[in-house]
Amino acid sequence: MTLTSSSRCGDELTTGERIRIARERRGMSRPVLAGLVGRSADWLKKNENGDRDIRSLPMLVRLAQAMRLSDLAVLTGMGTALPVSDWGKLSHPAVPALRDAVHASIFRRAAYETANIDQLSGRVRAAWVTWHTSRHQRSEVGSVLPDLLLSCQATAKSAEGAERRHAYAVMAEAYALAQQYAAHTTEPELYWLTVDRARMAAEESDDPTLLAAAAWIAGNGLRGNGHTEEALRPVSEAAATLRPRLEDGPDMLRGTFGALCLHAAITCAKEGRDGDAWRWWDEADATARQMPGYAHPWTMFGAGNVAVHAVTIGVDLRTPGAALRRASETVPESIPSVGAPVAPLLRRSPIRARP
């Protein structure tokens, strides 16, 4: 199937234009196709018109399946055929073990070996370091994550008082990592379950920083699914709860606040809200300047991370001059993460098979 109904050559079409042409050839309306992939008609319209870019390979697969296309290249424009049937359910070899750990019954959790909470915390932080530094992050983190989750669940169940809250705080960090990992699969049920478990663990920890971080986690999923307003609401509310604590709070709190500000800035930029996007970015920038050399262990929030986000804000707001100026000021090496936003922001590819 070739897309030649446009006045331009097929290989010059954008991904959005290819989606529109394929949809119209199937006789499908925007609301119908959008509904089949769990998005709004407005989200699909913006993608078809070029106001947004779809960089999610799993989403392109879902669109192709919904339109009963046999070749994903119809949407990507790639010269090599990509049979949709070959993709099936995009996953990773470690996903079944992660699924089992997330769905483990309370009896299995109770029988699982408990761990020293401080040592368990160290293991979770080490897994986060692996996530940010390994070129094989999915395989290496996937090999340890199920065991970490089961240990966290068993330890939290057996602890009491302050120890119990500490254990749930560690579990919240572990499920935050699970959310990052699950975002690479096309199993939305598993993904949203990890998001919810991170929130529940944060609530049990009674830690305002972790509760705010849970809003950042949920915001990732909501924005990724095209629900920008729904994503912005909890993120901005979480930032408001941390703002009065910034002066005396620890770096972890300030780093979480900064990450929330960047999240809100990107979300506003995607909606074309220029003033709001840069207002949020300014807050993040001011926060990062108070912590030179700092990098949040989950989000990598820090000065380099703030600079890179300025680039994507400029791109999303369709102000390429500002984006290029920001890019010239950005030092990718200042972000200690192989999965940091620098790749998708400075290398705007039509599809994303990512962090």
Protein Blocks (a to p, Z undefined) as FASTA:
>chain_A
ZZfkbfbdfklpcfklmmmmmmmmnopafklmmmmnopafklmmmmmnopaccfbfklmm
mmmmmnopabfklmnopabdcdfklnmpaddfklmmmmmmmmpcfklmmmpccddfklmm
mmmmmmmmmmmmpcklmmmmmmmmmmmmmmmmmmmmmpgcjllmmmmmmmmmmmmmmmmm
mmmpccfklmmmmmmmmmmmmmmnopaklmmmmmmmmmmmmmmnopamlmmmmmmmmmmm
mmmmmmmmcfklmmmmmmmmmmmmmmmmmnopaklmmmmmmmmmmmmmmmghiacfklop
afklmmmmmmmmmmmnopaklmmmmmmmpcfklpgcfkbmklmmmmccfbdcbZZ
